[in-house]
Amino acid sequence: MISKKTLSGSIMTAGMIALMFVNCNSNRKEFVEAEKLAKQHCQSCHLFPSPHLLDKKSWVYGVLPAMGPRLGIRASNGIMYKYNAPKGTLPDQAAMSQADWEKIVRYFYTLAPDTLKGESPAILKNLTQFSYKETSFRDTRPPVTTQVKIDPQNHSVYICDGAVYKLKIFDHELTFKGEAPTHLAASSVSLDSFENGTREATILDMGILSPSDVVSGRIQKLAISKELIPTVTEVPSIDSLMRPVFLEHRDIDEDGVNDYLVSEFGNFYGDLAWFKAEKDNNYRKIILRDKPGAMQTRFVDFNKDGKDDVFALMAQADEGIFLYENKSNGKFEEKTLLRFAAVNGSTSFDLADFNSDGYLDIVYTAGDNSDYSKTLKPYHGVYIFLNDGKWNFGKEEYFFPINGCFKVIARDFDKDGDQDLATISFFADLKNKPEEGFVYFKNNGNLNFEAQTFPQVMSGHWLTMDADDLDGDGDVDIVLGNMSVGPLNIQVENKWASGPSFILLENKFR
């Protein structure tokens, strides 16, 4: 287990510097006022971010110039704030005086450290449990893989190509079998009924790859034959979605007809909503959370009452994990499980019982590093929060730092009775620690994990991952998708553009 002593030390140092600054300038009153102002205005939208979470430069030139316009502030100390936002989004009148805003700027600058420092634990390149395999199929150059999905019943892999807008299917030997067009770049694949060897799949098209309020996302259905040939069969009347990134298909209101739960990430706008199936292939939208940043959901009957409840991860500003308790007839009650700072960059979560007490715990990743502060952050990584038996998750039990950690999957990969982890990073420290791109955490018991990776980890820029039994041998395999284009905070020489669109890590346990 990795502690946060190094990070905490930098916090104390920044605090002592701030205290000296205040004392030397006989201006403690202003400092207290500034903190009060910052909390008042920041907490109106999200959890208050402590100044130590970013360095001075990121606050002054990145985050504060992005936040100022939301409060009607257009400049600070000669720095003009330019911010593109939909018309009518930003206020015409400032929420505070310019003098008060300057106090807030000085507050964050004073408390923030010059640089962020943290621990860098070893990740060993000794992953022997999995065999690295590539497909020989090469068409889209460079690869733009937006989603991967394993179909354990058809023993196949679905690859969403965001460059040519297609769903491509490969068998368990990674041989290309067929493809079908998608509307735009696809972000989620939900596998539905499986009859006589034919699979039905629902594809969620996100539209624009970058966060956006353009309403071009939509849903479409495919039929996949025994021969793994996909065919577009239906386009339900669910469209004009704001950059949706995740979808689940379930009979939510128990009326015998499947509905859709959609995470519309958006940008300034977005929401978490479910679409109730009605007559004539029409759907009625019912919003669970009217805020942008919906990332991922899981259906779990947490209170064992026979009804599916919803766990949801929200990113953007008000970051956190929320529970929506199913109260029957399509009605849900929201409960906040965990909240994170607005600069955390929440990216994924999974549910698993890590301490064998019969309750599901939360494993969570922070690592989105493409917004207003692109510096490497020592609090990016994978976290475990244990369930106290009453569905409270207040205490962090495990943390392993991984720069830009983007997804986690919890499974018993080695069949020893406890939960292992697999993670990918899209914003790894590529210059100093490229092995962060994929990390397998072998659980040796009591949350004692050994971090491993494979030697070819730099063969792709891993944006997406799935885990399931691809070849039907009884153990869980892993597929990684290569997004060779996109934002990079550290420029390094790589061969991602000529690499495979996806790779298989075949579990050799069986």
C-alpha positions as CSV (number, residue, x, y, z in Angstrom):
1,M,0.0,0.0,0.0
2,I,1.3,3.4,-0.9
3,S,1.0,6.2,1.7
4,K,0.6,9.9,1.0
5,K,3.4,11.1,3.2
6,T,5.3,12.7,0.4
7,L,2.2,14.5,-0.8
8,S,1.2,15.5,2.7
9,G,4.7,16.9,3.3
10,S,4.4,19.2,0.3
11,I,1.1,20.4,1.7
12,M,2.6,21.3,5.0
13,T,5.4,23.2,3.3
14,A,3.0,25.2,1.2
15,G,1.0,26.0,4.3
16,M,4.1,27.2,6.2
17,I,5.1,29.4,3.2
18,A,1.6,30.9,3.1
19,L,1.6,31.6,6.9
20,M,5.0,33.4,6.5
21,F,3.6,35.4,3.6
22,V,0.6,36.4,5.7
23,N,2.6,37.3,8.8
24,C,5.2,39.3,7.0
25,N,2.6,41.4,5.2
26,S,0.4,41.9,8.2
27,N,-2.5,40.8,6.1
28,R,-3.9,37.8,7.9
29,K,-7.4,39.4,7.7
30,E,-7.3,39.4,3.9
31,F,-6.2,35.8,3.8
32,V,-9.1,34.7,6.0
33,E,-11.5,36.7,3.9
34,A,-10.1,35.2,0.7
35,E,-10.5,31.7,2.0
36,K,-14.1,32.4,3.0
37,L,-14.9,33.9,-0.4
38,A,-13.2,31.0,-2.3
39,K,-15.2,28.4,-0.3
40,Q,-18.4,30.4,-0.7
41,H,-18.2,30.6,-4.5
42,C,-16.5,27.3,-5.3
43,Q,-18.8,25.2,-3.1
44,S,-21.8,26.6,-4.9
45,C,-21.0,24.2,-7.8
46,H,-18.6,21.6,-6.5
47,L,-16.5,20.4,-3.6
48,F,-13.9,23.0,-2.6
49,P,-10.5,22.2,-4.1
50,S,-7.7,22.8,-1.7
51,P,-4.9,25.0,-3.1
52,H,-2.3,22.3,-2.6
53,L,-3.8,20.2,-5.3
54,L,-2.2,22.2,-8.1
55,D,1.0,24.2,-8.5
56,K,1.0,28.0,-8.6
57,K,1.3,28.2,-12.4
58,S,-1.7,25.8,-13.0
59,W,-3.9,27.9,-10.7
60,V,-3.0,31.3,-12.1
61,Y,-2.7,30.4,-15.8
62,G,-5.1,27.4,-16.1
63,V,-7.8,26.8,-13.6
64,L,-8.6,30.3,-12.3
65,P,-8.9,31.8,-15.8
66,A,-11.4,29.1,-16.6
67,M,-13.4,29.6,-13.4
68,G,-13.4,33.4,-13.5
69,P,-15.8,33.7,-16.4
70,R,-18.3,31.4,-14.7
71,L,-18.5,34.1,-12.0
72,G,-18.6,37.0,-14.4
73,I,-14.9,37.8,-14.0
74,R,-13.1,38.6,-17.3
75,A,-9.5,39.4,-16.2
76,S,-6.9,39.4,-13.4
77,N,-3.7,41.3,-13.1
78,G,-3.4,41.9,-16.8
79,I,-4.4,38.4,-17.8
80,M,-7.4,38.4,-20.0
81,Y,-9.8,35.4,-19.5
82,K,-11.0,34.0,-22.8
83,Y,-13.4,31.2,-22.5
84,N,-15.6,29.6,-25.2
85,A,-19.0,28.8,-23.9
86,P,-22.5,28.4,-25.3
87,K,-24.4,31.7,-25.6
88,G,-26.2,32.5,-22.3
89,T,-24.1,30.2,-20.2
90,L,-21.8,32.8,-18.6
91,P,-23.3,35.6,-16.4
92,D,-23.3,39.2,-17.6
93,Q,-22.8,40.5,-14.0
94,A,-19.9,39.6,-11.8
95,A,-20.7,37.6,-8.7
96,M,-18.1,39.6,-6.7
97,S,-16.0,42.7,-6.9
98,Q,-12.7,42.6,-8.9
99,A,-10.9,43.3,-5.6
100,D,-12.4,40.2,-4.0
101,W,-11.5,38.1,-7.0
102,E,-7.9,39.3,-6.7
103,K,-7.9,38.2,-3.0
104,I,-9.0,34.7,-4.2
105,V,-6.2,34.6,-6.8
106,R,-3.6,35.6,-4.1
107,Y,-5.1,33.0,-1.8
108,F,-4.6,30.0,-4.2
109,Y,-1.2,31.3,-5.4
110,T,0.1,31.7,-1.9
111,L,-1.0,28.3,-0.6
112,A,-0.1,26.3,-3.8
113,P,3.3,24.7,-4.0
114,D,5.7,25.6,-6.8
115,T,5.6,22.0,-8.1
116,L,3.7,18.8,-7.2
117,K,5.7,15.9,-5.8
118,G,4.7,12.4,-4.9
119,E,5.9,8.8,-4.6
120,S,6.7,6.7,-7.6
121,P,6.4,3.0,-6.7
122,A,7.9,0.3,-8.9
123,I,5.9,-1.4,-11.6
124,L,7.6,-4.6,-12.6
125,K,7.7,-5.8,-16.2
126,N,7.2,-9.4,-15.2
127,L,3.6,-10.1,-16.2
128,T,3.9,-13.8,-17.0
129,Q,0.2,-14.7,-16.3
130,F,-0.9,-13.2,-19.6
131,S,0.3,-13.7,-23.2
132,Y,0.6,-10.7,-25.4
133,K,-1.1,-11.1,-28.8
134,E,-1.7,-8.7,-31.7
135,T,-4.0,-8.9,-34.7
136,S,-2.4,-9.0,-38.1
137,F,-5.3,-7.0,-39.5
138,R,-4.2,-3.4,-40.3
139,D,-6.5,-0.9,-42.0
140,T,-7.1,2.4,-40.2
141,R,-3.9,4.3,-39.9
142,P,-3.4,5.7,-37.3
143,P,-5.6,3.6,-35.0
144,V,-8.5,5.5,-33.4
145,T,-10.1,2.9,-31.2
146,T,-12.9,4.4,-29.1
147,Q,-14.2,1.3,-27.4
148,V,-13.5,-2.5,-27.1
149,K,-15.9,-5.1,-26.0
150,I,-15.5,-8.9,-25.4
151,D,-18.5,-11.1,-26.2
152,P,-17.9,-14.3,-24.1
153,Q,-20.8,-16.2,-25.8
154,N,-19.7,-15.5,-29.3
155,H,-16.0,-15.7,-28.4
156,S,-15.4,-12.5,-30.2
157,V,-14.1,-8.9,-29.8
158,Y,-16.0,-5.8,-31.0
159,I,-13.8,-2.8,-31.9
160,C,-15.2,0.7,-32.4
161,D,-13.2,2.6,-35.0
162,G,-13.6,6.4,-34.4
163,A,-11.7,7.3,-37.6
164,V,-14.0,5.6,-40.2
165,Y,-17.1,5.2,-37.9
166,K,-17.4,1.4,-38.0
167,L,-17.9,-1.5,-35.6
168,K,-15.4,-4.3,-36.4
169,I,-15.6,-7.8,-35.2
170,F,-12.7,-10.3,-34.6
171,D,-12.9,-13.9,-33.4
172,H,-11.0,-15.2,-30.4
173,E,-7.9,-15.8,-32.7
174,L,-8.1,-12.1,-33.6
175,T,-9.1,-12.8,-37.2
176,F,-11.2,-10.1,-38.8
177,K,-14.7,-11.3,-39.5
178,G,-16.9,-8.3,-40.5
179,E,-17.9,-4.7,-39.9
180,A,-20.9,-2.4,-39.9
181,P,-21.2,1.4,-40.0
182,T,-21.8,3.5,-37.0
183,H,-23.3,7.0,-37.1
184,L,-20.2,8.7,-35.6
185,A,-17.6,7.6,-33.1
186,A,-19.0,4.9,-30.8
187,S,-18.4,5.1,-27.1
188,S,-20.3,2.1,-25.6
189,V,-21.4,-1.4,-26.6
190,S,-24.2,-3.1,-24.7
191,L,-24.8,-6.8,-25.4
192,D,-28.3,-8.0,-25.3
193,S,-30.2,-11.2,-26.2
194,F,-28.3,-14.2,-27.5
195,E,-30.4,-16.8,-29.4
196,N,-29.4,-19.6,-31.7
197,G,-25.9,-18.1,-32.0
198,T,-27.2,-14.7,-33.0
199,R,-26.3,-11.7,-30.8
200,E,-28.2,-8.4,-30.5
201,A,-26.0,-5.4,-29.6
202,T,-26.7,-1.8,-28.9
203,I,-24.2,0.8,-30.0
204,L,-24.0,4.3,-28.4
205,D,-22.5,6.9,-30.8
206,M,-21.0,9.7,-28.8
207,G,-20.6,12.1,-31.8
208,I,-17.7,14.4,-31.2
209,L,-14.6,12.9,-29.5
210,S,-13.8,16.0,-27.4
211,P,-16.1,17.2,-24.6
212,S,-18.8,19.2,-26.4
213,D,-22.4,20.3,-26.2
214,V,-23.1,19.4,-29.8
215,V,-26.2,17.2,-29.8
216,S,-25.1,14.5,-32.3
217,G,-25.1,11.4,-30.1
218,R,-27.5,8.6,-30.7
219,I,-28.3,4.9,-30.3
220,Q,-28.4,2.1,-32.9
221,K,-29.0,-1.6,-32.8
222,L,-27.0,-4.4,-34.6
223,A,-27.6,-8.1,-35.2
224,I,-24.5,-10.2,-35.2
225,S,-24.8,-13.6,-37.0
226,K,-23.1,-16.9,-36.1
227,E,-20.5,-16.0,-38.6
228,L,-19.8,-12.7,-36.7
229,I,-21.2,-10.5,-39.4
230,P,-22.9,-7.4,-38.0
231,T,-25.9,-5.7,-39.6
232,V,-27.7,-2.5,-38.6
233,T,-31.2,-3.5,-37.8
234,E,-32.8,-0.5,-36.0
235,V,-32.2,3.0,-34.9
236,P,-34.4,3.7,-31.9
237,S,-35.8,7.2,-31.5
238,I,-33.1,8.3,-29.1
239,D,-30.9,10.9,-30.6
240,S,-29.7,14.5,-30.1
241,L,-27.6,13.3,-27.2
242,M,-24.9,15.5,-25.7
243,R,-21.7,13.5,-26.2
244,P,-22.9,10.3,-24.4
245,V,-20.1,8.0,-23.2
246,F,-21.8,5.1,-21.5
247,L,-25.0,3.1,-22.0
248,E,-26.8,0.2,-20.2
249,H,-29.9,-1.7,-21.4
250,R,-32.3,-2.9,-18.7
251,D,-36.0,-3.1,-17.8
252,I,-35.7,-0.2,-15.3
253,D,-39.4,0.2,-14.4
254,E,-40.2,-3.5,-14.5
255,D,-42.9,-3.2,-17.1
256,G,-41.5,-6.0,-19.2
257,V,-39.8,-3.8,-21.8
258,N,-36.1,-2.9,-21.8
259,D,-35.2,0.8,-21.3
260,Y,-31.9,2.6,-21.7
261,L,-29.7,4.3,-19.0
262,V,-27.4,6.9,-20.7
263,S,-24.5,8.9,-19.4
264,E,-24.4,12.2,-21.3
265,F,-21.1,13.7,-20.4
266,G,-21.5,16.8,-22.5
267,N,-19.4,19.8,-21.5
268,F,-21.4,22.8,-20.1
269,Y,-24.6,20.7,-20.4
270,G,-25.3,17.1,-19.9
271,D,-27.0,14.7,-17.6
272,L,-27.5,11.1,-16.3
273,A,-30.9,10.0,-17.6
274,W,-32.9,6.9,-18.4
275,F,-35.1,6.5,-21.4
276,K,-38.4,4.8,-20.8
277,A,-39.6,2.6,-23.6
278,E,-43.1,3.5,-24.8
279,K,-45.2,2.6,-27.8
280,D,-44.1,2.7,-31.5
281,N,-40.4,2.6,-30.7
282,N,-40.6,5.9,-28.8
283,Y,-38.8,6.8,-25.6
284,R,-39.4,9.3,-22.8
285,K,-36.4,10.9,-21.1
286,I,-36.3,10.9,-17.3
287,I,-33.4,12.7,-15.7
288,L,-31.7,11.4,-12.6
289,R,-29.0,14.0,-12.4
290,D,-29.2,17.3,-14.3
291,K,-25.4,18.0,-14.5
292,P,-22.7,17.4,-17.1
293,G,-20.0,14.8,-16.5
294,A,-21.8,11.5,-16.3
295,M,-19.1,8.9,-17.0
296,Q,-20.2,5.4,-16.0
297,T,-23.0,3.4,-14.3
298,R,-23.5,0.0,-12.7
299,F,-26.8,-1.7,-11.9
300,V,-26.6,-3.4,-8.5
301,D,-29.4,-4.4,-6.1
302,F,-27.5,-3.0,-3.1
303,N,-30.3,-3.5,-0.5
304,K,-31.5,-6.9,-1.7
305,D,-35.1,-5.8,-2.3
306,G,-35.2,-7.4,-5.8
307,K,-34.9,-4.1,-7.7
308,D,-31.9,-2.8,-9.6
309,D,-30.3,0.3,-8.2
310,V,-27.8,2.5,-10.0
311,F,-24.3,3.4,-9.1
312,A,-23.0,6.4,-11.1
313,L,-19.7,8.2,-11.5
314,M,-19.9,11.9,-12.3
315,A,-16.8,13.9,-13.4
316,Q,-16.5,17.5,-14.7
317,A,-17.0,19.9,-11.8
318,D,-19.1,18.1,-9.1
319,E,-17.1,14.9,-9.1
320,G,-18.2,11.9,-7.1
321,I,-19.9,8.5,-7.0
322,F,-23.7,8.5,-6.4
323,L,-26.2,5.8,-5.6
324,Y,-29.7,6.0,-7.0
325,E,-32.0,3.8,-4.9
326,N,-34.8,2.2,-6.9
327,K,-38.1,3.1,-5.2
328,S,-40.2,1.2,-7.8
329,N,-42.2,2.4,-10.8
330,G,-39.1,4.1,-12.3
331,K,-38.5,6.4,-9.3
332,F,-35.1,6.8,-7.8
333,E,-33.7,8.5,-4.7
334,E,-30.1,9.9,-4.8
335,K,-27.5,9.3,-2.2
336,T,-24.0,10.7,-2.3
337,L,-21.4,8.0,-1.6
338,L,-18.1,9.8,-2.4
339,R,-17.2,13.3,-3.5
340,F,-14.0,14.3,-5.0
341,A,-12.3,17.7,-5.7
342,A,-13.1,19.3,-9.0
343,V,-9.5,18.9,-10.2
344,N,-9.4,15.2,-9.5
345,G,-10.2,14.1,-13.0
346,S,-12.4,11.2,-12.2
347,T,-12.3,8.5,-14.9
348,S,-13.8,5.2,-13.8
349,F,-14.9,2.8,-11.0
350,D,-15.8,-0.8,-10.3
351,L,-17.5,-2.7,-7.5
352,A,-16.0,-5.8,-5.8
353,D,-15.7,-7.3,-2.4
354,F,-12.1,-6.8,-1.5
355,N,-12.2,-7.8,2.2
356,S,-14.6,-10.8,1.9
357,D,-17.2,-9.4,4.2
358,G,-20.1,-9.9,1.8
359,Y,-20.4,-6.2,0.9
360,L,-19.3,-4.6,-2.4
361,D,-16.5,-2.1,-2.1
362,I,-15.5,0.7,-4.5
363,V,-12.3,0.9,-6.6
364,Y,-12.0,4.2,-8.3
365,T,-9.5,5.9,-10.7
366,A,-8.6,9.6,-11.1
367,G,-6.5,10.6,-14.1
368,D,-8.2,12.8,-16.7
369,N,-5.4,15.3,-17.5
370,S,-6.7,17.1,-20.6
371,D,-8.4,20.2,-19.1
372,Y,-7.0,23.3,-17.5
373,S,-4.1,21.9,-15.6
374,K,-2.0,19.4,-17.5
375,T,0.8,19.0,-14.9
376,L,1.3,15.5,-13.6
377,K,-0.6,15.0,-10.4
378,P,0.6,12.8,-7.5
379,Y,-3.1,12.0,-6.5
380,H,-3.9,10.5,-9.8
381,G,-4.1,6.7,-9.5
382,V,-6.2,3.9,-8.2
383,Y,-8.1,4.0,-4.9
384,I,-10.1,1.5,-2.9
385,F,-12.8,2.5,-0.5
386,L,-14.3,-0.2,1.7
387,N,-18.0,-0.6,2.5
388,D,-18.7,-0.4,6.2
389,G,-21.7,-2.7,5.8
390,K,-24.1,0.3,5.8
391,W,-23.0,1.5,2.3
392,N,-20.7,4.2,3.7
393,F,-17.4,4.6,2.0
394,G,-15.7,7.4,3.9
395,K,-12.3,5.9,4.5
396,E,-9.7,5.4,1.7
397,E,-8.0,2.1,2.4
398,Y,-5.7,1.8,-0.5
399,F,-4.0,4.2,-3.0
400,F,-1.4,3.5,-5.7
401,P,-0.3,6.5,-7.8
402,I,-0.6,6.2,-11.6
403,N,-0.3,9.4,-13.6
404,G,-3.3,9.8,-15.8
405,C,-5.1,6.6,-14.7
406,F,-8.1,6.1,-17.0
407,K,-9.9,2.9,-16.2
408,V,-9.9,0.0,-13.7
409,I,-11.5,-3.5,-13.8
410,A,-11.6,-5.7,-10.8
411,R,-11.7,-9.5,-11.4
412,D,-10.2,-12.6,-9.8
413,F,-7.8,-13.1,-12.8
414,D,-5.6,-15.7,-11.1
415,K,-8.5,-17.7,-9.5
416,D,-7.1,-17.6,-6.0
417,G,-10.3,-16.2,-4.4
418,D,-9.5,-12.5,-4.1
419,Q,-9.9,-9.5,-6.4
420,D,-7.1,-8.5,-8.7
421,L,-7.1,-5.2,-10.7
422,A,-6.2,-4.1,-14.2
423,T,-5.7,-0.5,-15.0
424,I,-4.8,1.6,-18.1
425,S,-3.5,5.2,-18.3
426,F,-4.1,7.6,-21.1
427,F,-1.9,10.3,-19.6
428,A,1.0,8.3,-18.2
429,D,4.4,9.8,-17.4
430,L,5.6,8.6,-20.8
431,K,9.0,10.1,-20.4
432,N,9.9,8.7,-17.0
433,K,7.5,5.9,-16.4
434,P,5.8,4.6,-19.6
435,E,5.0,1.3,-17.8
436,E,2.0,3.2,-16.2
437,G,0.2,2.7,-19.5
438,F,-1.1,-0.7,-18.3
439,V,-0.7,-2.1,-14.8
440,Y,-1.9,-5.5,-13.5
441,F,-2.3,-5.6,-9.7
442,K,-1.9,-9.1,-8.4
443,N,-3.7,-9.3,-5.0
444,N,-1.6,-11.2,-2.5
445,G,-4.2,-10.7,0.2
446,N,-5.2,-8.0,2.7
447,L,-5.0,-5.3,-0.1
448,N,-1.4,-6.1,-0.6
449,F,-0.9,-5.8,-4.4
450,E,2.0,-6.4,-6.6
451,A,2.1,-4.0,-9.7
452,Q,3.1,-5.7,-12.9
453,T,3.1,-4.8,-16.6
454,F,4.1,-6.4,-20.0
455,P,7.2,-5.5,-22.0
456,Q,5.2,-4.3,-25.0
457,V,3.2,-1.8,-23.0
458,M,4.3,1.1,-25.3
459,S,2.9,-0.7,-28.4
460,G,-0.3,1.4,-28.0
461,H,-1.8,4.4,-26.3
462,W,-4.5,2.7,-24.3
463,L,-7.8,4.6,-24.0
464,T,-10.2,1.7,-23.5
465,M,-10.2,-1.8,-21.9
466,D,-12.5,-4.8,-21.4
467,A,-12.1,-8.1,-19.5
468,D,-14.0,-11.3,-20.0
469,D,-13.5,-14.9,-21.0
470,L,-12.8,-14.5,-24.7
471,D,-11.7,-18.0,-25.6
472,G,-14.0,-19.9,-23.3
473,D,-11.3,-21.6,-21.2
474,G,-12.7,-20.5,-17.9
475,D,-10.4,-17.6,-17.0
476,V,-10.7,-13.8,-17.7
477,D,-8.8,-12.3,-20.6
478,I,-8.1,-8.6,-21.3
479,V,-8.4,-6.5,-24.4
480,L,-6.8,-3.0,-24.8
481,G,-7.8,-0.4,-27.4
482,N,-5.2,1.9,-29.0
483,M,-6.2,5.6,-29.4
484,S,-3.0,6.7,-31.1
485,V,-4.1,10.3,-31.6
486,G,-5.3,12.7,-29.0
487,P,-3.9,15.0,-26.3
488,L,-0.4,14.3,-24.9
489,N,1.1,16.3,-22.1
490,I,4.6,14.9,-22.6
491,Q,6.0,14.5,-26.1
492,V,7.9,11.3,-26.6
493,E,8.9,9.2,-29.6
494,N,6.3,6.4,-30.1
495,K,5.1,4.0,-32.8
496,W,1.4,4.0,-31.8
497,A,0.3,5.2,-35.3
498,S,1.7,2.1,-36.9
499,G,0.7,-0.2,-34.1
500,P,-2.3,-2.5,-33.7
501,S,-5.8,-1.0,-33.2
502,F,-6.1,-3.4,-30.2
503,I,-4.2,-6.1,-28.4
504,L,-5.2,-9.2,-26.4
505,L,-3.7,-10.2,-23.1
506,E,-4.6,-13.8,-23.0
507,N,-4.9,-15.3,-19.5
508,K,-2.7,-18.4,-19.3
509,F,-4.1,-19.6,-15.9
510,R,-6.0,-22.4,-17.6
